[in-house]
Amino acid sequence: RYGLTVDDVQDVIQSAVGGMNLTTTVEGRQRFPVNLRYLRDLRGNIDDLKRVLVPLMPGSSRGASSSSPSSPSMPSIAPIAQVPMGGLP
């Protein structure tokens, strides 16, 4: 219906619930990942997760994604719309 793939939706769920490494900080010889995810109260509430917005990217329909699955990064183009996860079939 929206031209999204399962991978598109799973990427949003992964970053919201499981977290996503954004960068790495270096302290001396040690490296530490910097992870971002939703607060515990939001991650644990199904009704809140249904309101998470899934971006519809130009060219992402039919499996052509703007970001590489091997290296998650922010897309270089803006979404054309956003759909709440609860509104997906």
C-alpha positions in Angstrom: 0.0 0.0 0.0 2.7 2.5 0.9 5.6 0.9 -1.1 7.4 0.0 2.1 9.4 -3.2 2.5 9.6 -5.3 5.6 13.2 -4.2 6.0 12.1 -0.5 6.0 9.7 -1.1 8.9 12.2 -3.4 10.7 14.9 -0.7 10.6 12.5 1.7 12.4 11.6 -0.9 15.0 15.3 -1.8 15.5 16.4 1.8 16.1 13.4 2.6 18.4 13.4 -0.5 20.5 16.7 -2.2 20.2 18.8 0.9 19.6 21.2 1.9 16.9 24.9 2.8 17.2 25.3 6.3 15.9 29.0 6.8 16.4 32.0 5.7 18.4 33.8 7.7 21.1 37.5 7.3 21.6 39.0 7.6 25.1 42.7 7.0 24.9 43.1 3.5 23.3 39.5 2.5 24.2 36.6 2.8 21.9 33.0 3.0 23.1 29.8 2.9 20.9 27.3 5.7 21.3 23.8 4.1 21.1 20.4 5.8 20.7 17.0 4.3 21.5 13.6 5.3 22.9 13.2 5.6 26.7 12.1 2.4 28.5 8.6 3.8 29.1 8.1 4.3 25.4 9.7 1.0 24.3 7.5 -1.0 26.6 4.2 0.4 25.6 2.5 -1.1 22.5 0.2 1.9 22.1 3.1 4.3 22.1 5.0 2.1 19.6 2.0 2.2 17.3 2.4 6.0 17.0 6.1 5.7 15.9 6.4 7.3 12.5 7.8 5.3 9.6 9.2 7.6 6.9 8.3 7.1 3.2 11.4 7.8 1.2 11.4 8.7 -2.5 12.7 5.6 -4.4 12.3 3.3 -1.4 9.3 1.5 -2.8 9.7 -2.0 -4.2 12.8 -2.7 -2.2 15.1 0.1 -3.4 16.3 1.7 -0.1 18.3 4.9 0.1 20.6 3.5 2.9 22.8 0.5 2.8 21.8 -2.4 5.0 25.4 -3.2 5.9 26.0 0.3 7.3 22.9 1.9 8.8 23.0 5.7 8.3 20.7 8.6 7.9 19.2 8.9 4.4 20.6 11.7 2.4 17.2 12.8 1.2 14.1 13.9 3.1 11.0 11.6 3.5 8.0 12.5 1.4 5.6 11.5 4.2 5.4 9.6 7.5 3.0 6.9 8.4 2.3 5.7 12.0 3.3 2.1 12.5 -0.2 1.3 13.7 -1.6 2.4 10.3 0.5 -0.1 8.4 -1.3 -3.2 7.1 
